[in-house]
């Protein structure tokens, strides 16, 4: 998982630039952004690939808004290809539906485990501060 700060360090952008791009990519990043502690945005590996694609297009001189539009068109073409595959073969359609169900189950399990981790972290009491150790003779004589 990658935080905004990770993206800032990785790409040399400001935090506001990263957030602006994440906002522009909202439709494409569905399922690839997870909310962490204090509602922080965490980007999955697949989400990082989408973010990286946007920056590649920008480096090629394409404005960010145009690049996002191009990426949405690419995604639509990919979805149409999947629909054609669905229509061509009944076995393929069953396989795709099964894989989609498995992906959904994995996402739910991931979310459940993240919540469990957050709950456990909230339950861990703060550790006591370490006091300087006294020698055995100071403890014995009360010093």
C-alpha positions as CSV (number, residue, x, y, z in Angstrom):
1,X,0.0,0.0,0.0
2,X,1.2,3.5,-0.9
3,X,0.4,6.6,1.0
4,X,0.3,10.2,-0.4
5,X,3.7,10.7,1.2
6,X,5.1,7.6,-0.5
7,X,3.9,9.0,-3.9
8,X,5.4,12.4,-3.1
9,X,8.8,10.8,-2.5
10,X,8.5,8.4,-5.4
11,X,7.6,11.0,-8.1
12,X,8.9,14.2,-6.7
13,X,5.5,15.9,-6.7
14,X,4.0,18.0,-3.9
15,X,1.3,16.5,-1.7
16,X,-1.3,18.8,-3.3
17,X,-0.3,17.7,-6.8
18,X,-0.6,14.0,-5.8
19,X,-4.1,14.7,-4.2
20,X,-5.2,16.6,-7.3
21,X,-4.3,13.7,-9.5
22,X,-5.9,11.1,-7.2
23,X,-9.1,13.2,-7.4
24,X,-9.0,13.3,-11.2
25,X,-8.5,9.5,-11.3
26,X,-11.4,8.8,-8.9
27,X,-13.4,6.8,-11.4
28,X,-10.4,4.8,-12.5
29,X,-9.2,4.1,-9.0
30,X,-12.4,2.5,-7.7
31,X,-11.4,-0.5,-5.7
32,X,-7.7,0.5,-5.7
33,X,-7.9,3.1,-2.9
34,X,-8.4,2.0,0.6
35,X,-8.9,4.2,3.6
36,X,-6.4,3.7,6.4
37,X,-5.8,5.3,9.7
38,X,-7.3,8.7,10.1
39,X,-9.0,8.3,6.8
40,X,-5.7,8.4,4.9
41,X,-5.8,7.2,1.3
42,X,-3.8,4.1,0.6
43,X,-3.2,3.1,-3.0
44,X,-2.8,-0.6,-4.0
45,X,-0.2,-1.8,-6.4
46,X,-2.8,-1.8,-9.3
47,X,-3.7,1.8,-8.3
48,X,0.0,2.7,-8.3
49,X,0.2,1.4,-11.9
50,X,-2.8,3.6,-12.9
51,X,-1.2,6.6,-11.2
52,X,2.1,5.9,-13.0
53,X,0.3,5.6,-16.3
54,X,-1.1,9.1,-15.8
55,X,2.3,10.5,-15.0
56,X,3.8,8.8,-18.1
57,X,1.1,10.5,-20.3
58,X,1.8,13.8,-18.7
59,X,5.6,13.4,-19.3
60,X,4.7,12.9,-23.0
61,X,3.2,16.4,-22.9
62,X,-0.4,15.5,-22.6
63,X,-2.3,17.6,-20.0
64,X,-3.6,15.7,-17.0
65,X,-7.3,16.1,-17.8
66,X,-6.8,14.9,-21.3
67,X,-4.7,12.0,-20.1
68,X,-7.4,10.9,-17.6
69,X,-9.9,11.1,-20.5
70,X,-7.7,8.9,-22.6
71,X,-7.2,6.4,-19.8
72,X,-11.0,6.2,-19.3
73,X,-11.4,5.5,-23.1
74,X,-8.8,2.8,-22.8
75,X,-10.7,1.2,-19.9
76,X,-14.0,1.4,-21.8
77,X,-12.3,-0.4,-24.8
78,X,-11.0,-3.1,-22.4
79,X,-14.5,-3.5,-20.9
80,X,-16.0,-3.9,-24.4
81,X,-13.5,-6.5,-25.2
82,X,-14.5,-8.4,-22.0
83,X,-18.2,-8.1,-23.1
84,X,-17.3,-9.6,-26.5
85,X,-15.5,-12.5,-24.7
86,X,-18.6,-13.0,-22.5
87,X,-20.8,-13.3,-25.6
88,X,-18.5,-15.6,-27.5
89,X,-18.2,-18.5,-25.1
90,X,-20.5,-19.6,-22.3
91,X,-17.6,-21.3,-20.5
92,X,-15.6,-18.1,-20.6
93,X,-18.6,-16.2,-19.2
94,X,-18.9,-18.6,-16.3
95,X,-15.2,-18.3,-15.6
96,X,-15.3,-14.6,-15.7
97,X,-18.3,-14.5,-13.3
98,X,-16.5,-16.9,-10.9
99,X,-13.3,-14.8,-11.0
100,X,-15.3,-11.6,-10.4
101,X,-17.0,-13.2,-7.4
102,X,-13.6,-14.3,-6.0
103,X,-12.2,-10.8,-6.4
104,X,-15.2,-9.4,-4.5
105,X,-14.7,-12.0,-1.8
106,X,-11.0,-11.2,-1.5
107,X,-11.8,-7.5,-1.3
108,X,-14.3,-8.1,1.5
109,X,-11.8,-10.3,3.4
110,X,-9.1,-7.6,3.0
111,X,-11.4,-5.0,4.4
112,X,-12.4,-7.2,7.3
113,X,-8.7,-7.9,8.1
114,X,-7.8,-4.2,7.9
115,X,-10.6,-3.4,10.3
116,X,-9.4,-6.2,12.6
117,X,-5.9,-4.8,12.6
118,X,-7.2,-1.3,13.3
119,X,-9.3,-2.6,16.2
120,X,-6.3,-4.5,17.7
121,X,-4.1,-1.4,17.4
122,X,-6.6,0.6,19.2
123,X,-6.7,-2.0,22.0
124,X,-3.0,-2.0,22.6
125,X,-2.3,0.1,25.7
126,X,0.5,2.6,25.5
127,X,3.7,1.2,26.8
128,X,5.0,2.7,30.0
129,X,8.0,4.9,29.7
130,X,11.2,3.3,30.6
131,X,12.7,4.6,33.8
132,X,16.5,4.6,34.3
133,X,17.6,1.3,35.8
134,X,19.0,1.4,39.3
135,X,21.8,-0.9,40.4
136,X,21.0,-3.7,42.7
137,X,22.7,-2.1,45.6
138,X,20.7,1.2,45.1
139,X,17.5,-0.8,45.2
140,X,18.7,-2.7,48.3
141,X,19.7,0.4,50.2
142,X,16.7,2.4,48.9
143,X,18.8,4.9,47.0
